Structures are given as C-alpha cells and as structure tokens.
Amino acid sequence: MKKIILSMLFACAALFTFNACIVSEKKLTEKVQESIVEAEKQEGNTLEITEFDLGEKTGKNYKGVLKGVLNGENVVYDVTVNDEGSDFDVDWELRK
C-alpha cells in the first residue's frame, strides 16, 4: 500500500514539474516577443510578428526563429535567448 501511495505521489510531482516547464516556456516566449517588438519600436520600426518558435533548449539557451512584417516587408530573424530564470537576454539577427 505504501508503494502505491508513494508511486502516485511521485507521479503527481513529476506531472507538476512538467507542466511548470511548459508554462514558463510560454511566458518566456511572450516576453521575448514583447522585447523584440519594443526594441524595434524604439528604433522607429513597426514589427508585427506572424510566427515565433522559441526552438530547442540547450542548457539555458534557446535558438529559435521569428517571422514577421517589419515596416511592411516580410522578414525572418534568428533569435537566441539565454534564460536565467527570473531574467533573460535575447539577441536577434535579420536573415539576409
């Protein structure tokens, strides 16, 4: 009986941890998009994001792709995100 309860408790903890990662990646995705749009706005540009994939995580880093419309022209950016938990650094480069 103890093994069953212990197993169920472990399974619930694992499920909670998995869901927490998904939620944090979703929030990170939203914050990265907001940061890029705001930075472009400060440069006098208008960026409308049509598609963004945070990409695969390697350690604390993500490498993704952002597609959008910058000042009326379709663009694709390569995006690198360093996630430090409570803070993140994002770099993006326009593909040519």
N, C-alpha and C positions, 0 to 999 in steps of 0.2 A: 504494500500500500504506500509506503514511504517513497519507493522508487517511482511510482506513477505520479504522485504529487510533485516530487522533485523534477521529474521529466517535464511535466506540464508547466511548472514554474519557469524552468529553463527555456522552454519553447516560447512562452509569453515574453520573456525578457529579450530573446533573440528577435522576435517579431517587432517589438517596440523599438529596438535599436535599428533594425532595417528601415522601419517607417520614419524614424527621426532623420536618417541619412537622406531619404527621398525628399522630405520637407525642406531640409536645409539646402539641398541642391536646387530645389525650386526657388527658394528665397534668394539664393546666390545668383541664379540665372536672372531673376527680376532686377536685382541690384546692379548687376553688370550691365544689363541693357540700359537702365536709367543713367548710369555713369557715362556710358558712351554717348548717349543722346545728349546729355547735359554738356559734356565736353565739346561736342560738335556745335552745339548751340552757342557756347561761349566763343567759338571761333567764327561765328556768323553764318554757320551752315544749318540746314534743316535736314535731319535724318529721320526717316520712317523705316522702322525695322519690319521686314516681312517674314524673316525666318532666322532663328538663332538656336544653335545647338552647342551647349557647353562643352561637349566632347567627352573623351575618356579622361579619367583621373589617373595621374601618375604621381604618387606621393601626395603632395599638397598642391600640385599643379594640374590645370585643365588646359587642353588645347582644343579650341572649337572654331566654328565658322559662323559668321554673321552675314546675312544677306539683307539688303535694304535699298532704299532710294535716297540718295544724297543729292540735294539741290536739283531734283528732277531726273537724275541719272541712276541707273541700276548699278550697284556696287556690291563687292564681296570683300569682307575683311577676314583676316586670320586673327583670332583672338587667343591670347594667353592669359590665364588667370592663376594667380598664386593665392590660395585660400589659407589664411592664417587663423581661421575660426571666427573670431569676432571682427576681423578686418580682412581686406583683400586688396591685392594690387592687380590692375588689369592693363594690358597693353594690346593695342590692335594696329594692324598694318593693312593698308589697302592693297589688294591683289591687282597686279597690272596685266 
